[in-house]
């Protein structure tokens, strides 16, 4: 075995099912005794009949950077062949040993279980011991080699006994319990007579099929015999107990982990290792009653423990739903999540979110077109960088540092006295990828049938906050449209009135000075007439930029309209006004020297300082400042204003 700690990635979907649970238990048992850390990348795809949801789940399989691991174990029967092919390619590029359990994938070691012999024995048993001549079959997917092996072995025996098998008598499912119900409903819609026996490719589908038959008044084994495959806990303790096949699933998981360790230690290992499966004949085919079941006292104790565990999990889910929905801010949400995380008994927890998880800043044209840009959130894979608003390790909560996504987790490999079990779980809303969380050394992912629901709760609550944050962003953008001048970026009249209301009120109440400055651009008409309105708009923006750059002592700036601007400030003195005017003129001179435009920027300014009394309005101050600005403008061009004042001579 390797003389140092190793870290193995495990890829699996649907770990709440007994098949996956048994294999993972075998991996964990071996890892615990051989200094192997296990990082699980888990999804729950194919369960809700929602392709967009599945896309969000399966994103987690794009996350592993296999170059960071010492080996990989694939539960390759739990996801599609397309996903398996993509994973195989990436693992090959990383150049690390990999083991595929049940499905033989090119370039990988393979732990298989001989399914064919056991399926042949079950089928012959039905024919020879029970005289069955009419069969139906509930299969797994056609692209699954294990599923096809079981179906082909079943077909082989029927061919030996010249028993026909119409294609309509075969239902192709996905190894999920729901397929058992759907298969029975399909068989009952068929014009073919109901079968004498239904052979199923796994126990979950078989049990669901028996329950559905019972709902239609068809009893097992009195009316129809049924068999399954895998010998899961429910198969042994269901009524009637299921005729099935015992598969060494825990042993296959342990063997896969052992094969990786041997390769890393330089020991020779056969590429393919197969284990034997054994048929178990029980009540569902009319054989020995109670065969393979637990002692009734143990069964009752186990059921009590299961019920208590479910009740505890439901209580935790209810607490989570109430706690997270009551949060008004993201800070409150994180605090509530901290309390809930502690209840899982985990040693570490990390909330890793796409850096654009609540979309990028909305562009101004979004409000015109009503369309959110396609790049505003992630659908395929994860963003290039992750943020960590919540991290828990060494008994302490903190905000983690952001990191490049190919790192997956900064604390992926750390010194630990005991092997760590890390679970990477996707966070998403339908296909919209939010990020993922990592929970370490907790019994909940494997021990709770409601862990998936717990994860969905986090995803949904994150989506709610995403919408709230986006709504805040929209409100801010709408506020800009209301309060900010779109051409220059300074306040418009609405914004100026709103922002000056409170400081002007304090000036009155506290008898502090208030300053209003009226700034008017010189020569805008000539610029528009000679160089076009685009040049005029650029000149207006340049003046606004001058005001923004020079008003850095709390002054409020507004474009009143056209080429007119206001500046308001409290506690100003005449010296402050002179200093501000000097800064403005200096900045305008710099613009004129460096702009390269054929026109020259110039402004006229009028300022007024007073200690306002009750009943004074800001408009009254503006009127005084306007008059002073007008006087300055007349001094610059007296002939123009004298001409305007002269009587009309005809």
Buried (B, 14 or more C-beta within 10 A) or exposed (E): EBEEBBBBBBBBBBBBBBBBBBBBBBBBBBBEEBBBBBBBBBBBBBBBEBEBBBBBBBBBBBBBBBEBBBBBBBBBBBBBBEBBEEBBEBBBEBEBBBBBBBBBBEEBBBBBBBBBBBBBBBBBBBBEEBEBBBBBBBBBBEEBBBBBBBBEBBBEBBEEEEBEBEEEBBBBBBBBBBBBBBBBEBBEEEEEEBBBBBBBBBBBBBBBBBBBBEEEEBEBBEEBBBBBBBBBBBBBBBEBBBBBBBBBBBBBBBBBBBBBBBBBEEEEBEEEBBBEBEBBBBBBBBBEEEEBBBEEEEBEEEEEEEEEBEEEBEEBBEBBEEBBEEBEEBEEBBBBBBEBBEEBEBBBBBBBBBBBBBBEEBBEEBEEEEEBEEEBBBBEBBBEBBBBBBBBBEEEBEEBEBBEBEEBBBBBBEEBEEBBBBBBBBBBBBBBBBBBBBBBBBEBBBEBEBBBBBBBBBBBBBBBBBEBBBEEBEEEBEEBEEBBBEEBBBBBBBBBBEBBEEBBEEBBEEEBBBBBBBBBBBBBEEBBEEBEEEBBBBBBBBBBBBBBEBBEEEBBBBBBEEBBBBBBBBBBEEEBBEBBBEBBBEBBEEBBEEBEBEBBBBBBBBBBBBEBEEEBEBEBBBBBBBEBBBEBBBEEEEEEBEEEEEEEEE
